[in-house]
Amino acid sequence: MESHPQRGAERAARLALAITAVLAVAKIVAWVSTSSLAILSQALDSVLDVVALALVLVAVRIAARPADTTHHYGHAKAENVAALVQTIFLGAVVAGVAAEAVRRLLSDGQDVNAPGYAFVLLGGSILVDAVRGVVLGRAARIERSDALRAGALNVATDISTATIALLSLVFTRAGFEDADAIGGLLVAVAVAIAAYRLGRRSVDVLMDRAPTVPVEEIEAAAARARGVAETRRVRVRGTGDKMFADITVAAGRTASLERAHDIAEEVETEIAKVYPGADVVVHVEPISETSGLVERAQAAASRVEGVREVHNVSVHAFEEAGNQWLHVTLHAKVSTETSLGDAHSLSDSVEDSVATELGGRVRVDSHIEPLKPTVPGRDVTAAETELVAAVEAAATEEPDVLDCHEVLVTSSDGALSIVAHVRGRGDLPLARLHDASDRIEKRLHAAYPQIADVVIHFEPA
């Protein structure tokens, strides 16, 4: 069954609209019979509330529409437009009531009646408004609706102004002639404060002001994501109950497109832990300030169109007669269908790119090789017991190897490939493990020329 997340908001708006219409009619009747400025202000406020709540109902329906080709971020701002219109209406009430209150205070006054039913009306209005405010407030919290939140704020103002109007009638009946005008002026001040609070929030959202969420928390969440070297820019804006965030992070320059995608998803996951439901867009940029020469050279070579993979990058620094220069060597893999002429052009492009990246006096020598396709192979471990024993023996000769617990031998195109899993101390430096792997490979290649590739996989004990 299709869900309707805004159905509760619409019901609350319709109920509040019906109640407000009844109150507006009752207050107009009371004003006609009393000539009370305080009651007039209440009647005008209720009439404007009817218009404002009608706008709320329309806005809630519009805001429920999903994003489309003309509104990529949805229609939630319709609620803020409605709230801003309510602010304008409240401002009109303030201006009119305040002007009449000042006029009465400066004149000889006006006869104001204070019949008993007027007290009953205002007291009942306060009770009804209290119920109306509870209904709107609960719906605003559940639906996270700015328009309903604005309506609840307006009702809270109505309660306070009705209380002021009731007190002004009490003082008027007691013989204070200016009590009604003073009460009307106090109502205008209360409405002005409510209008300011309501209008400020609406304008902030419509102007894409950053929400009150701490940007530092979002930056910290992004920085916690694996692979992020730096958080460079965070932009946040809010629409209704939805927060949108644009994050720019930096990662290693040699990260592949797939790795950059994984980093972006990690950032989104970390931010969701802090602000669930946030719509996050992550842009991943390469970091260069802290990159080493080898990484910069590899990144520059990888940027050349047609290069599939860059490996075996070496950078040597030389100093002769006070002059310094660099010598870079690398291997770049390209498509197997690349001709010699195209491969030579790619080699020149790779060397130019690396030289431009590193600057200064740089010599670059590249080796272009084909990217190997997937080839069929088979597991021959069970048939190569002698070779497996030789691998285990070669591995355990190394003092840093504690044991060799798994050996896999595969055959492809008449050549053998070896994968050996060995254990070492967890605190061993990577350089020592690499040197041990090189020595194991050399022993195996010397004893078994049919071996093509050897992979030594170190694990902590």
C-alpha positions in Angstrom: 0.0 0.0 0.0 1.3 3.4 -0.9 2.3 5.5 2.1 1.3 9.1 2.7 3.7 10.7 5.1 1.9 14.1 5.0 -1.6 12.7 5.6 -1.4 13.5 9.4 -0.2 17.0 8.6 -3.1 17.6 6.3 -5.6 16.3 8.9 -4.1 18.6 11.6 -4.3 21.6 9.3 -7.9 20.9 8.3 -9.0 20.5 11.9 -7.2 23.7 13.0 -8.7 25.6 10.1 -12.3 24.5 11.0 -11.8 25.5 14.7 -10.2 28.9 13.8 -13.1 29.7 11.4 -15.6 29.2 14.2 -13.6 31.3 16.6 -13.2 34.1 14.0 -16.9 34.4 13.6 -17.6 34.4 17.3 -15.0 37.1 17.9 -16.3 39.3 15.2 -19.8 39.1 16.8 -18.3 39.9 20.2 -16.4 42.9 18.8 -19.5 44.4 17.2 -21.3 44.3 20.5 -18.4 45.5 22.7 -16.3 47.9 20.5 -13.3 46.5 22.3 -10.0 47.0 20.6 -8.5 44.0 22.3 -11.4 41.8 21.0 -11.0 43.4 17.6 -7.3 42.5 17.5 -8.3 38.9 18.4 -11.0 38.9 15.7 -8.6 40.2 13.0 -5.9 37.7 14.2 -8.4 34.8 13.9 -9.5 35.9 10.4 -5.9 36.1 9.2 -5.3 32.7 10.9 -8.0 31.3 8.6 -6.2 32.5 5.6 -2.8 31.4 6.9 -4.0 27.9 7.8 -5.6 27.6 4.4 -2.1 28.4 3.0 -0.6 25.9 5.4 -2.9 23.2 4.0 -2.0 24.0 0.4 1.7 24.2 1.3 1.7 20.8 3.1 0.2 19.2 0.0 2.8 20.9 -2.3 5.7 20.1 0.0 4.8 16.4 -0.1 5.5 16.2 -3.8 8.7 14.4 -4.7 11.6 16.0 -6.5 11.1 16.4 -10.2 12.9 17.8 -13.3 12.2 21.4 -12.3 12.6 21.0 -8.5 15.7 18.8 -7.9 15.6 19.3 -4.2 11.9 18.7 -3.8 9.1 21.1 -2.9 9.7 21.4 0.9 10.3 25.1 0.7 6.6 25.6 -0.1 6.0 25.3 3.7 8.5 28.1 4.3 6.8 30.3 1.7 3.5 29.7 3.6 5.2 30.5 6.9 6.5 33.8 5.4 3.1 34.7 4.2 1.8 34.2 7.8 4.5 36.5 9.0 3.3 39.2 6.6 -0.3 38.7 7.8 0.8 39.0 11.4 2.7 42.2 10.6 -0.5 43.7 9.1 -2.3 42.9 12.4 0.5 44.5 14.4 0.4 47.7 12.3 -3.4 48.1 12.4 -3.9 47.3 16.1 -0.9 49.4 17.3 -2.1 52.4 15.2 -5.7 52.2 16.7 -4.3 51.7 20.2 -2.2 54.8 19.9 -5.1 56.8 18.5 -7.3 55.9 21.4 -4.7 56.7 23.9 -4.2 60.1 22.4 -7.9 60.8 22.0 -10.6 61.2 24.6 -11.2 57.4 24.5 -14.0 55.3 23.3 -16.8 53.6 25.1 -16.1 49.9 25.5 -18.6 47.4 26.8 -17.6 44.4 28.8 -20.5 42.1 28.9 -20.3 38.7 30.6 -20.5 36.7 27.4 -17.3 38.5 26.2 -15.4 37.0 29.1 -16.9 33.6 28.4 -15.9 33.9 24.7 -12.3 34.9 25.4 -12.0 32.2 28.1 -13.4 29.6 25.7 -11.1 30.9 23.0 -8.1 30.3 25.2 -9.2 26.7 25.9 -9.9 26.0 22.3 -6.6 27.5 21.2 -4.8 25.4 23.7 -6.3 22.3 22.1 -5.5 23.6 18.7 -1.9 24.3 19.6 -1.5 20.8 21.0 -2.8 19.3 17.8 -0.6 21.4 15.5 2.4 21.1 17.7 2.2 17.3 17.8 1.6 17.1 14.1 4.6 19.4 13.5 6.9 17.2 15.5 5.7 14.0 13.9 5.7 15.3 10.3 8.7 17.7 10.9 6.7 20.4 9.1 7.9 24.1 9.2 4.4 25.2 8.1 2.7 23.4 11.0 5.4 24.6 13.4 4.6 28.1 12.3 0.9 27.5 12.8 1.6 26.2 16.3 3.6 29.2 17.1 0.8 31.4 15.9 -1.6 29.6 18.1 0.7 30.1 21.1 0.6 33.8 20.3 -3.2 33.7 20.1 -3.4 32.3 23.6 -1.2 35.0 25.0 -3.0 37.8 23.2 -6.4 36.4 24.2 -5.2 36.4 27.8 -4.2 40.1 27.4 -7.6 40.9 25.9 -9.4 39.2 28.7 -7.4 41.1 31.3 -8.0 44.4 29.5 -11.7 43.8 29.7 -11.5 43.0 33.4 -9.7 46.4 34.0 -12.1 48.2 31.7 -15.1 46.9 33.6 -13.3 48.0 36.8 -13.2 51.6 35.5 -9.8 52.0 33.8 -10.7 53.7 30.6 -7.4 53.2 28.8 -7.1 49.5 29.8 -8.5 48.4 26.5 -6.1 50.5 24.4 -3.2 49.4 26.5 -4.3 45.8 26.2 -4.5 46.2 22.4 -1.0 47.7 22.3 0.4 44.8 24.4 -1.3 42.4 21.9 0.4 44.2 19.0 3.8 43.8 20.8 3.2 40.1 21.4 2.2 39.5 17.8 5.2 41.5 16.6 7.6 39.3 18.5 5.9 36.1 17.2 6.0 37.5 13.6 9.7 38.3 13.9 10.5 34.8 15.2 8.4 33.1 12.5 9.7 35.4 9.7 13.4 34.9 10.6 13.2 31.1 10.4 11.3 31.3 7.0 13.8 33.8 5.5 16.8 31.8 6.7 15.5 28.6 5.0 14.5 30.5 1.8 17.9 32.2 1.7 19.7 28.8 2.2 21.2 29.9 5.5 23.3 27.2 7.1 21.3 25.3 9.7 22.3 25.4 13.3 24.0 22.0 13.1 27.7 22.4 13.9 29.8 22.2 10.8 32.7 21.0 12.9 30.8 17.8 13.7 30.2 17.2 10.0 33.9 17.8 9.3 34.9 15.5 12.0 32.6 12.8 10.8 34.0 13.1 7.2 37.6 13.0 8.5 36.8 9.7 10.3 36.1 8.0 7.0 38.7 5.5 5.9 40.9 6.9 3.1 40.2 10.6 3.8 43.4 12.5 4.1 41.8 16.0 4.5 38.4 17.6 4.7 38.6 20.7 2.5 35.1 22.2 2.3 31.7 21.7 4.0 28.6 23.4 2.8 25.3 22.8 4.6 21.7 24.0 4.0 18.3 22.9 5.3 14.9 22.6 3.8 12.1 21.7 6.3 13.3 18.6 8.1 15.9 17.7 5.4 19.6 18.7 5.6 21.7 18.9 2.5 25.5 18.8 2.7 28.2 19.2 0.1 31.5 17.8 1.2 34.9 18.0 -0.5 37.6 15.7 0.8 41.1 14.8 -0.3 42.5 11.3 -0.8 45.7 9.8 -2.1 46.5 10.8 -5.7 47.0 7.2 -6.8 43.5 6.1 -5.6 41.5 4.4 -8.4 38.0 5.6 -9.4 36.5 2.6 -7.6 38.5 3.5 -4.5 37.4 7.1 -4.7 33.8 5.9 -4.8 34.3 3.7 -1.8 35.8 6.7 0.1 32.8 8.9 -0.8 30.4 6.2 0.5 32.5 5.9 3.8 32.0 9.7 4.2 28.3 9.4 3.7 28.1 6.6 6.2 30.0 8.5 8.9 27.9 11.6 8.5 24.7 9.5 8.6 25.7 8.4 12.1 25.7 12.0 13.2 22.8 13.3 11.2 20.5 10.5 10.0 18.6 11.2 6.8 21.0 13.9 5.6 21.3 14.1 1.8 25.1 14.2 1.3 27.1 14.8 -1.9 30.8 14.0 -1.6 33.5 15.2 -4.0 36.9 13.5 -3.8 40.0 15.4 -4.8 43.6 14.3 -5.0 46.0 15.5 -2.3 49.3 16.8 -3.5 50.9 18.8 -0.7 51.9 15.8 1.4 52.5 13.4 -1.5 55.9 11.9 -2.0 57.8 12.0 -5.3 57.0 8.3 -6.1 53.2 8.9 -5.5 53.3 12.1 -7.5 55.1 10.4 -10.4 52.6 7.5 -10.3 49.6 9.8 -10.3 51.0 11.9 -13.2 51.6 8.7 -15.3 48.2 7.4 -14.5 46.5 10.6 -15.8 47.7 9.9 -19.4 44.8 8.6 -21.5 45.3 5.0 -22.6 47.4 4.0 -19.5 45.6 1.2 -17.6 48.1 0.7 -14.7 51.3 2.1 -13.4 53.7 0.1 -11.3 57.4 -0.4 -10.4 57.9 3.4 -10.0 61.4 4.3 -8.8 62.8 7.8 -8.1 66.5 8.4 -7.7 68.0 11.7 -6.6 71.4 12.7 -7.9 73.7 15.6 -7.1 76.6 16.5 -9.4 78.7 19.6 -9.1 76.1 21.3 -6.9 73.3 20.5 -9.3 70.4 18.2 -8.3 68.3 16.2 -10.7 65.9 13.2 -10.5 65.8 10.0 -12.5 62.4 8.3 -12.7 61.8 4.8 -14.0 58.4 3.2 -14.2 56.3 0.5 -15.9 53.0 1.4 -17.6 50.4 -1.1 -18.8 48.3 -0.5 -21.9 45.9 -2.4 -24.0 47.2 -5.6 -25.7 46.1 -4.3 -29.1 48.3 -1.1 -28.9 50.8 -0.9 -31.8 54.4 0.0 -31.4 53.9 3.4 -32.7 51.0 4.1 -30.4 53.0 2.6 -27.5 55.9 4.9 -28.2 53.6 8.0 -28.3 52.1 6.9 -25.0 55.5 6.5 -23.5 56.4 10.1 -24.5 53.2 11.3 -23.0 53.8 9.5 -19.8 57.4 10.9 -19.5 56.2 14.4 -20.3 53.5 14.2 -17.7 55.8 13.0 -15.0 58.5 15.5 -15.8 55.9 18.4 -15.7 54.6 17.1 -12.3 58.0 16.9 -10.6 59.5 20.0 -12.2 63.1 21.0 -12.3 65.7 18.7 -13.8 64.0 15.4 -14.3 64.8 12.4 -16.6 62.0 9.9 -17.0 62.4 6.5 -18.6 59.2 4.4 -19.0 58.6 0.8 -20.0 55.3 0.1 -21.8 53.9 -3.4 -21.5 50.6 -5.0 -22.3 47.9 -5.5 -19.7 47.5 -9.2 -19.3 44.1 -10.6 -20.0 42.4 -13.3 -17.9 43.8 -16.7 -18.9 42.6 -20.2 -17.9 44.5 -22.0 -15.2 44.2 -25.0 -12.9 45.1 -26.0 -9.4 48.0 -28.5 -9.4 48.9 -28.2 -5.7 48.1 -31.9 -5.0 50.4 -33.1 -7.8 53.3 -30.9 -6.9 54.1 -32.2 -3.4 57.9 -31.8 -4.0 57.5 -28.2 -5.0 55.2 -27.5 -2.1 57.9 -28.9 0.3 60.5 -26.8 -1.4 58.5 -23.7 -0.9 58.0 -24.4 2.7 61.7 -25.0 3.2 62.7 -21.9 1.4 60.3 -19.8 3.5 61.3 -21.2 6.9 64.9 -20.6 6.1 64.2 -16.9 6.7 64.7 -15.9 10.4 61.7 -13.6 10.3 59.3 -16.4 9.1 57.7 -18.4 11.9 55.9 -20.9 9.7 54.6 -21.5 6.2 51.0 -22.8 6.7 49.5 -22.7 3.2 50.9 -23.2 -0.4 48.9 -22.9 -3.6 50.4 -24.0 -6.9 48.6 -23.2 -10.2 49.4 -23.9 -13.8 48.7 -21.7 -16.8 50.2 -21.9 -20.3 52.8 -24.3 -19.1 54.1 -22.0 -16.3 53.6 -22.4 -12.6 52.6 -19.8 -10.1 53.2 -20.0 -6.4 51.2 -18.4 -3.5 52.6 -19.0 0.0 51.0 -17.8 3.2 53.6 -17.3 6.0 53.5 -15.9 9.5 55.8 -13.4 11.2 55.9 -11.2 14.2 53.3 -8.4 14.1 55.8 -5.7 14.9 58.2 -6.5 12.0 58.9 -3.5 9.7 57.4 -3.9 6.2 60.8 -3.4 4.7 62.2 -6.5 6.4 59.2 -8.6 5.2 59.7 -7.4 1.7 63.4 -8.3 1.7 62.5 -11.7 3.0 60.0 -12.2 0.3 62.6 -11.2 -2.4 65.0 -13.8 -1.1 62.4 -16.6 -1.0 61.4 -15.8 -4.6 65.1 -15.9 -5.7 65.6 -19.3 -4.1 62.6 -20.8 -5.8 63.3 -19.3 -9.2 66.9 -20.6 -9.1 65.7 -24.1 -8.2 62.6 -24.3 -10.4 62.9 -22.3 -13.7 59.4 -23.3 -14.7 58.0 -21.0 -11.9 56.7 -17.8 -13.4 55.2 -15.8 -10.4 55.8 -16.1 -6.7 53.5 -14.3 -4.2 54.5 -14.4 -0.5 51.6 -13.4 1.8 52.8 -12.4 5.3 50.4 -12.6 8.2 50.9 -11.5 11.8 51.4 -14.4 14.2 
